[in-house]
Amino acid sequence: QVQLVESGGGLVQPGGSLTLSCGASGSFSSFTVMGWYRQAPGKERDPVATITNVGGTNYADSVKGRFTISRDNGKNAIYLQMNNLKPEDTAVYYCNAYIAMINRYYWGQGTQVTVSS
């Protein structure tokens, strides 16, 4: 059974920083790709950043240069360091894991990030 639990969301002023964490149960090495997605009110859930099991990363254009995704295999966790936050980054952020062997996706429950003065 795979479970993903996010933490680290909150309220921050524009220009501030937050770090999101996602702890995963199950066989962490089997997660082919893990990533962060976000969903703002009235909008679709969009990818923010992904990282493969060999460390390859991808970022949405809107966050390049500001966000950094990382993976700690020893702690079964991924992180999203978010710097220079903008009001348009306000959304619920979801952790995602994909296991290619069984072609399945898993989602966390989400954590709210609000950027406002």
N, C-alpha and C positions, 0 to 999 in steps of 0.2 A: 504494500500500500504506500503510495507516494503522497506526501503532504508537504505543502509549501506554506511558510508562515512569514509574512512581511512585518517589518517594524521600521521605525525611524521617521515616519511622516510627522507633519505638524504645520504650524503657522510660522512663516518667515517673511521678513521684509524684502522688497526688491533689492537685488544685489547681494543677498545673503546666500548661505550654503546650508545644505542638508546632506546627510548620508543615509540612504535606505539599505536595509539588510534583508536578505531572504534566506531563511534556514530551511533545509530540505531533509526529509526522511527518505528512506529507501536507498537503493544502490546509486550513490552520487555519480560514480564513474560511468554509469549507463546513460546518463543524461547527455544526449548528443549536443544539444544547444539549450542554453538557458538565456533568459532575457527579461527585460522590463518593458511593459506596455503601459499606456495611460489612457484614461477616458475622462474627458471633460463633460460637464452637463450638456445634454442634447447632441453630443457628438459620438462618433464611433471610437472603438478602442484601437489605438494605433501603436505600432512598435516604436520604442524609444532607443533601446540599445540591446544588442545580443552578443553572446560570447559562446564559442564552441568549446568542446572538451579538449581541444588542443590550443586554446587561447586566442583564436581568431575573433576579432570584434567588428561590429558594424553599428553605426549610429544614424539616427534620423538627422537630416540636414539642420533642423531647427535647434539641435542640441550639440552639434559638433563644436569642439573647443571649450565647451562648458561642462559637459557631463563625462564621467569616466566609469565604465563598468569593469568589474574585476571578479575573480573567482578564486576561492580558497578551498581546494579539494580536501585539505585536512580537517576543515571545519564544516564541510558540506554546506557551503554558503556562497552566495554571490552578493555583490554590493553595487550600489550606484551612488557615486560621489557627484553631487550636483552643486555647481558653483555659479555665481552671477545669475541667480534665479530671477525670472521675470514673471509678471502677472499671468502671462499666457502659459506658463508652466503649471498653473493650477489645475489639478486633476486628481482622480484616484489612480494610484500607481499599482499595477499588478505584476507579480512575479510569475514567470512562465517557464516550464521545462518541457522539452520534447525528447522522447526516446525513439530513435529511428528504428530500432530492432522490432518494436511492436507498433510503430506508427501511431503513438498516442501523445496527446498534449495534456499537461496538467497546469492548473491555475491556483494561485493563492487567493486569499479573501480580499486583498487590496488594502492600501493605506493612503489616507488623504494627505495631499500636499497642497497647502494654500499659500500663495505669494501675494501679500497685500501690505500696504502701509497703514 
